[in-house]
């Protein structure tokens, strides 16, 4: 009977499907990211590996687990944590969980946008500390969305959902940048395409939704931050390294931009020095997809990919290498 190693506890919805098939399951008891040696030791002899985005699965790990390893099911949309070339060389299938977390991430990005614009976190902290003594005309002045411009960088599934929600629910102008123009979306949502530099220059809110690729690493750095309005807010729910975090700290400290809201970080779980001390940034611990419904669906999807792969079928979410 095939053996499955799961690198971290995940919702039971996926585990139940694997157990129902009679697979021998081994689930890591540690509530932390495993070291390479730990993955190799615990996963040795496994036919399938169910891993997280925080697990860096390279050729050494694949070799250590053994030649019987047939599939790596990533519990995430992204798969930049997996050495795809090594997987292809070893004829190991790689899968992910796309689409299922689109709504949750889009909603989280919108929540961050509102929270940073209206200074919700600062206000909450201020009130909890007993500093609120009564209404003041200049207390925690935020920024309206009415009449402002939202710039979406990357109009994939998540970027599109944000554009749809914001264009239909609020009187806000939406512009976007993507490598490929989406004229259908432009007409349907009444949004406008702009080159990246123009978007950065004109948008009041900028939300990032691009994959982590060599050409997108530090897509937003010191130069790009200086192009943005001094009153602009930057939101990132994509991948941490899209932003040069040290440059962002400098920009926020010097008020080059007004604020930021981040769910992902360049060197997770570490933060750039000084970032956590700033009042004009909201930080959430990579929880954009953290709803009970979404995480359960992700577990089911990863399990179904494994079941299909080990049954000799093409997994539904096979990453084409």
C-alpha positions as CSV (number, residue, x, y, z in Angstrom):
1,X,0.0,0.0,0.0
2,X,1.4,3.5,-0.9
3,X,2.9,5.6,1.8
4,X,2.2,9.3,2.2
5,X,4.2,11.8,4.2
6,X,2.4,15.0,5.2
7,X,4.9,17.7,6.4
8,X,2.4,19.6,8.7
9,X,-1.0,19.1,10.1
10,X,-3.7,20.1,7.6
11,X,-7.5,20.1,7.8
12,X,-9.0,16.7,8.2
13,X,-11.0,17.0,5.0
14,X,-8.0,16.0,3.0
15,X,-6.6,13.5,5.5
16,X,-10.0,11.6,5.5
17,X,-9.8,11.1,1.7
18,X,-6.3,9.6,1.9
19,X,-7.2,7.3,4.8
20,X,-10.3,6.2,3.0
21,X,-8.1,4.9,0.2
22,X,-6.2,2.9,2.7
23,X,-2.9,4.7,2.3
24,X,-0.3,4.5,5.0
25,X,-0.2,8.1,6.3
26,X,2.6,9.7,8.3
27,X,1.9,13.2,9.5
28,X,4.6,15.4,11.1
29,X,3.8,16.0,14.8
30,X,5.8,19.3,14.7
31,X,3.9,22.5,14.3
32,X,6.8,24.2,12.5
33,X,8.8,24.1,9.3
34,X,10.8,20.9,9.1
35,X,14.5,20.9,8.3
36,X,15.6,19.1,5.1
37,X,17.1,16.2,7.2
38,X,13.7,15.8,9.0
39,X,11.7,15.7,5.8
40,X,14.1,13.1,4.3
41,X,14.1,10.9,7.5
42,X,10.3,11.0,8.0
43,X,9.5,10.8,4.3
44,X,11.9,8.1,3.3
45,X,10.1,5.3,1.4
46,X,7.1,7.5,0.7
47,X,5.3,7.3,-2.6
48,X,3.8,10.8,-2.2
49,X,4.8,13.9,-0.4
50,X,2.1,16.5,0.7
51,X,4.1,19.6,1.5
52,X,3.6,23.3,2.2
53,X,4.9,26.4,0.5
54,X,7.3,26.8,3.5
55,X,8.9,23.5,2.7
56,X,11.8,23.9,0.2
57,X,11.7,20.7,-1.7
58,X,15.0,20.3,-3.7
59,X,16.8,17.5,-5.5
60,X,18.5,16.3,-2.3
61,X,15.1,15.8,-0.5
62,X,13.7,14.0,-3.6
63,X,16.7,11.7,-3.7
64,X,16.6,11.1,0.1
65,X,13.0,10.1,0.1
66,X,13.7,7.5,-2.7
67,X,13.0,6.5,-6.3
68,X,9.5,5.3,-5.4
69,X,8.4,9.0,-4.9
70,X,5.8,9.6,-7.6
71,X,4.1,12.8,-6.7
72,X,4.6,16.0,-4.7
73,X,1.4,17.7,-3.8
74,X,1.9,21.3,-2.8
75,X,-0.7,22.7,-0.4
76,X,-0.6,26.1,-2.1
77,X,-1.2,27.9,-5.3
78,X,2.4,28.8,-5.8
79,X,5.1,26.2,-6.3
80,X,8.3,28.2,-6.3
81,X,9.4,26.2,-3.2
82,X,9.8,23.1,-5.4
83,X,12.8,22.4,-7.7
84,X,10.7,21.6,-10.8
85,X,13.8,20.7,-12.9
86,X,14.8,18.1,-10.4
87,X,11.2,16.8,-10.3
88,X,11.1,16.5,-14.1
89,X,14.5,14.7,-14.2
90,X,13.2,12.2,-11.6
91,X,9.8,11.9,-13.4
92,X,8.0,13.1,-10.2
93,X,4.6,14.8,-10.7
94,X,4.1,18.2,-9.0
95,X,0.6,19.6,-8.2
96,X,-0.8,22.7,-6.6
97,X,-4.1,24.0,-5.4
98,X,-5.1,26.9,-7.8
99,X,-8.4,28.7,-7.9
100,X,-9.8,27.4,-4.6
101,X,-8.3,30.3,-2.6
102,X,-9.0,33.1,-5.0
103,X,-12.0,34.5,-3.1
104,X,-10.4,34.3,0.3
105,X,-7.2,36.1,-0.8
106,X,-9.1,38.7,-2.7
107,X,-11.3,39.5,0.3
108,X,-8.2,39.7,2.5
109,X,-6.5,42.1,0.2
110,X,-9.7,44.3,0.2
111,X,-9.8,44.1,4.0
112,X,-6.1,45.2,4.2
113,X,-6.9,48.1,1.9
114,X,-9.7,49.4,4.1
115,X,-7.8,48.7,7.3
116,X,-4.7,50.7,6.2
117,X,-6.8,53.5,4.6
118,X,-8.9,54.0,7.7
119,X,-6.0,53.3,10.2
120,X,-8.0,50.5,11.9
121,X,-5.1,48.8,13.6
122,X,-3.6,52.0,14.9
123,X,-7.0,53.1,16.3
124,X,-7.7,49.7,17.9
125,X,-4.3,49.8,19.7
126,X,-4.8,53.4,20.8
127,X,-8.3,52.5,22.2
128,X,-7.1,49.3,24.0
129,X,-4.3,51.2,25.7
130,X,-6.8,53.6,27.3
131,X,-5.6,56.6,25.3
132,X,-9.1,57.4,24.0
133,X,-10.4,60.4,26.0
134,X,-13.2,61.6,23.7
135,X,-13.9,62.6,20.1
136,X,-11.4,64.8,18.4
137,X,-11.6,66.5,15.0
138,X,-8.1,65.5,14.0
139,X,-7.9,62.0,15.6
140,X,-6.7,59.3,13.2
141,X,-7.6,60.9,10.0
142,X,-7.7,58.3,7.3
143,X,-8.2,58.3,3.5
144,X,-11.5,58.1,1.5
145,X,-11.8,55.6,-1.3
146,X,-14.4,57.7,-3.0
147,X,-13.0,59.2,-6.2
148,X,-9.6,57.5,-5.7
149,X,-7.7,55.2,-8.0
150,X,-6.8,51.5,-7.3
151,X,-4.0,50.1,-9.2
152,X,-3.9,46.3,-9.6
153,X,-0.6,44.8,-10.6
154,X,-1.3,41.4,-12.1
155,X,-4.8,40.7,-13.4
156,X,-5.0,37.0,-12.8
157,X,-7.7,35.2,-10.9
158,X,-7.2,37.2,-7.7
159,X,-6.5,40.5,-9.3
160,X,-9.7,40.1,-11.4
161,X,-11.8,39.3,-8.3
162,X,-10.6,42.4,-6.5
163,X,-11.3,44.5,-9.6
164,X,-14.8,43.1,-9.8
165,X,-15.6,43.7,-6.1
166,X,-14.2,47.2,-6.0
167,X,-15.6,48.3,-9.3
168,X,-19.1,47.1,-8.5
169,X,-19.2,48.0,-4.8
170,X,-17.4,51.3,-4.6
171,X,-17.0,54.5,-6.6
172,X,-13.3,54.0,-7.2
173,X,-11.4,54.1,-10.5
174,X,-9.5,51.0,-11.3
175,X,-6.4,50.7,-13.4
176,X,-4.2,47.6,-13.9
177,X,-0.9,46.4,-15.3
178,X,-0.2,42.9,-16.6
179,X,2.1,41.3,-19.1
180,X,-1.0,40.5,-21.1
181,X,-3.9,42.9,-21.6
182,X,-7.4,41.6,-20.8
183,X,-9.7,43.7,-23.1
184,X,-12.6,41.5,-22.1
185,X,-12.1,42.5,-18.4
186,X,-11.5,46.1,-19.4
187,X,-15.0,46.2,-21.0
188,X,-16.8,44.1,-18.4
189,X,-15.4,45.9,-15.4
190,X,-14.7,49.3,-16.9
191,X,-11.1,49.2,-15.9
192,X,-8.1,50.7,-17.7
193,X,-4.8,49.3,-18.6
194,X,-1.6,51.3,-17.8
195,X,2.1,50.5,-18.1
196,X,3.6,49.8,-14.7
197,X,5.4,53.1,-14.3
198,X,2.2,55.0,-15.1
199,X,0.1,52.9,-12.7
200,X,2.6,53.5,-9.9
201,X,2.6,57.2,-10.6
202,X,-1.2,57.6,-10.7
203,X,-2.7,55.1,-8.2
204,X,-3.7,56.0,-4.7
205,X,-3.8,52.3,-3.7
206,X,-1.6,49.6,-5.3
207,X,-2.4,45.9,-4.8
208,X,0.2,43.3,-5.9
209,X,-1.0,40.0,-7.5
210,X,1.9,38.5,-9.5
211,X,3.8,35.2,-9.2
212,X,7.3,35.1,-7.9
213,X,9.6,34.8,-10.9
214,X,13.1,36.1,-11.6
215,X,11.6,39.1,-13.4
216,X,9.2,39.9,-10.6
217,X,11.6,39.7,-7.7
218,X,11.9,43.2,-6.3
219,X,9.4,44.4,-8.8
220,X,8.8,47.2,-6.3
221,X,12.0,48.6,-5.1
222,X,13.4,52.0,-4.1
223,X,13.0,53.4,-7.6
224,X,9.4,52.3,-7.9
225,X,8.5,53.5,-4.4
226,X,9.8,57.0,-5.3
227,X,7.5,57.1,-8.3
228,X,4.4,56.5,-6.2
229,X,2.4,59.3,-4.7
230,X,3.3,60.4,-1.2
231,X,-0.3,59.7,-0.2
232,X,-0.3,56.2,-1.7
233,X,-0.8,52.8,0.0
234,X,0.8,49.6,-1.0
235,X,-0.8,46.2,-0.4
236,X,0.9,42.8,-0.9
237,X,-0.8,39.4,-0.7
238,X,1.2,37.7,-3.4
239,X,4.8,36.9,-2.5
240,X,7.1,38.7,-0.2
241,X,10.2,39.1,-2.5
242,X,8.0,41.0,-5.0
243,X,8.9,44.0,-2.7
244,X,12.4,45.0,-1.6
245,X,11.5,45.0,2.0
246,X,14.4,47.1,3.2
247,X,13.6,49.8,0.6
248,X,9.9,49.7,1.8
249,X,11.0,50.3,5.4
250,X,13.0,53.3,4.3
251,X,10.1,54.6,2.2
252,X,7.6,54.2,5.1
253,X,10.0,55.8,7.6
254,X,10.7,58.8,5.4
255,X,7.0,59.1,4.4
256,X,7.9,58.6,0.8
257,X,4.5,56.7,0.7
258,X,1.8,57.0,3.2
259,X,1.4,53.4,4.2
260,X,1.4,49.7,3.4
261,X,-0.3,46.4,4.3
262,X,1.5,43.1,4.0
263,X,0.5,39.5,4.3
264,X,3.7,38.1,2.9
265,X,7.4,39.0,3.6
266,X,10.7,38.8,1.7
267,X,12.4,36.4,4.2
268,X,9.4,34.8,6.0
269,X,8.9,34.5,8.9
270,X,11.6,37.1,9.5
271,X,10.8,40.8,8.9
272,X,13.1,43.5,7.6
273,X,14.7,45.4,10.5
274,X,12.4,48.2,11.6
275,X,9.3,47.1,9.8
276,X,7.4,45.9,12.9
277,X,8.1,49.2,14.6
278,X,6.3,51.4,12.1
279,X,2.8,52.6,12.7
280,X,1.9,53.1,9.0
281,X,2.1,49.4,8.1
282,X,-0.3,46.5,8.8
283,X,1.3,43.1,9.1
284,X,-0.6,39.8,8.9
285,X,1.1,36.4,9.1
286,X,0.5,35.0,5.6
287,X,-3.2,34.4,6.4
288,X,-4.9,35.7,3.2
289,X,-6.3,32.2,2.5
290,X,-7.0,31.4,6.1
291,X,-10.7,30.7,6.1
292,X,-12.0,27.4,7.4
293,X,-13.8,26.8,4.0
294,X,-10.8,27.6,1.9
295,X,-8.1,25.6,3.8
296,X,-10.4,22.6,3.9
297,X,-10.9,22.8,0.1
298,X,-7.1,23.1,-0.3
299,X,-6.6,19.9,1.7
300,X,-9.2,18.0,-0.4
301,X,-7.6,19.2,-3.6
302,X,-4.1,18.1,-2.5
303,X,-5.5,14.7,-1.5
304,X,-7.3,14.2,-4.8
305,X,-4.2,15.1,-6.7
306,X,-2.3,12.4,-4.8
307,X,-5.1,9.8,-5.3
308,X,-5.2,10.5,-9.0
309,X,-1.4,10.4,-9.4
310,X,-1.0,7.2,-7.5
311,X,-3.9,5.6,-9.4
312,X,-2.1,6.1,-12.7
313,X,-4.3,9.0,-13.7
314,X,-3.4,12.6,-14.5
315,X,-3.8,14.7,-11.4
316,X,-6.4,17.5,-11.8
317,X,-4.0,20.2,-10.9
318,X,-0.8,18.9,-12.4
319,X,1.9,21.6,-12.8
320,X,3.2,21.4,-16.4
321,X,6.9,21.2,-16.2
